[in-house]
């Protein structure tokens, strides 16, 4: 696409919610950091975000499909303990094939870490909220009001909140008024609910 009109965004899901060794190895290749400790992982994420800041319009999070959008602060020691479990278990399986099962402490810590890096680079964060694609998910997990603590803690991050948060568009309207760094994104709005879009 014409870069005068279109710029890419990169997903942060794999930083916050890595699914296995393949995600870690991709991050190693992208950052040039060999990951064997939690500090290595944090450094690799920082390098990747700094690289994205050079050519991307922003970052995107679609974790509402997998978990609640409420990301409270977590202790570093809890996040590091969860990270170390990946190296402790299944040592006889090839690293690329290992499954990573990061708990909420790891996910919450990493979301704050990534947002801190994004704030340093003045980046936009696109957040998927509201109705999920397909069927059979928990729509309450994607209520944009769950992001309020992040809006407060990262005033230097511009949050582009997708799909007017439908069916929580009233909540998103209030959030966009309360927080100067929150923007209601109208994508899908006219398909999901023409009345709400008006």
C-alpha positions, 0 to 999 in steps of 0.5 A, a space after each residue: 500500500 501507498 505509505 503516504 496513506 497507510 502505515 502498518 501496526 504490529 501486534 503485542 499479543 506475543 509479548 504479553 501472552 506468548 504461546 510457546 518456544 516459537 514465539 520466543 525464537 521469533 522475538 530472538 531473531 527480531 531483536 538479536 537477543 538470545 533469551 535465556 532469562 527474564 531480563 533478556 526477554 524484557 530487553 528483547 521486547 524493548 528492542 522490538 518496540 523501539 524498532 516498530 516505532 521507526 516504521 509503524 503507526 502503532 501497536 495493536 492488542 487483541 487479547 480480549 479474545 483470550 482474557 479480560 482486558 483488566 491488567 492490574 499491576 503485578 509483581 516482577 518476581 511473580 512474572 519472572 517465576 512464571 517465565 522461568 517455568 518455561 525453561 524448567 519444564 519439558 527440557 527434553 522437548 525441542 525449544 520451538 515445540 515447547 508450550 508456554 502457559 504464562 499466568 495472569 501475573 506474567 501477562 499483567 506485568 508484560 502489558 505494563 512493560 510494553 505500554 511503558 516502552 510504547 509511552 517512551 516512543 509516543 506510540 498509539 495502542 489499538 485495543 480490540 474491545 466489544 463484540 468479538 468475531 465469530 461466536 462463543 466468547 465472553 463479551 464482558 472480557 472486552 468492555 473498554 471500562 476494564 482498561 481504565 487503570 491503563 488509561 490513567 497510568 499511561 497518559 503519554 500513550 494514545 489509546 485507539 479503542 476499536 469497534 466503539 466498544 459495542 455493546 459498551 459504547 456508552 462506557 467508551 463515550 464516557 471514557 473518551 470524554 474523561 481521558 484525553 488520550 482515549 479515542 473511540 474508533 468507529 471501525 465495524 460500528 456501522 455493521 455492528 449497530 447502525 443506531 449506535 454509530 449514529 
